[in-house]
């Protein structure tokens, strides 16, 4: 396993942990200040679980800025 692959895996692990505990922060890191970020804030305010699922979806689908 190369160091680049290991670093990428560590980044994904940190993003997944952020998606679980701080979904809007994860969404902002993943997509920046965009529509997905605003959607994530609304979903998080409606309930923690919808925001968490959306943030995880952003990380798993590898959405970028």
N, C-alpha and C positions, 0 to 999 in steps of 0.2 A: 504494500500500500504506500503510495507516494505521499509526501508531506502535503501536497496540494489537495489531494483527496481527503486526507485526514482533517485539514483545515476546513474544507467544505462541509464535511460531516459534522464538525464541531459547530460551525455556523448554523447549520440546520437544526441541530439539537438545541442550541440557545434560542433560536427563533421559535421552536416548538414550545419550549418552557415559557417564553414570553407570551406566546399565544394563549397558553393556559392561564397564566397569572395576570397578565396585563395586555389584553387583546388590542386595545387601540395603539399602544406603543409598538407592538409587533406589526400591526397594519401600517403604521407610519414608516417604520424601518423598511418594510417590504415594498411599499408602493409610493411612499412620499405623501404629500398633501394632495390627494386626489379624491375622486368620487368614492372609491373603495374605502378610503380612510374615513370619510364622513359617514358612509353606510355602516362601517364598523362601530363608530361612536354611537349612532342611533341604536343599533342592535344591542350593544353593551348596556345602554341605558334602559332598554326594554327588558333586559334580563341578562345575566352573566353568560349563560349558556349559548344563546344565539351569537353573541359577539365572539365567544371563544371558537365556535364552529366556523364562523366566517374567517377569523384570523388563521386558523389551521388550514382552511381551504386555500387561502392566499399563499401560505408557505408551501403546501403540498403541490399545488399547481404551478409554483415557481413564478408567480406574477411579479413583474418588476416595474420600475418607474417608467 
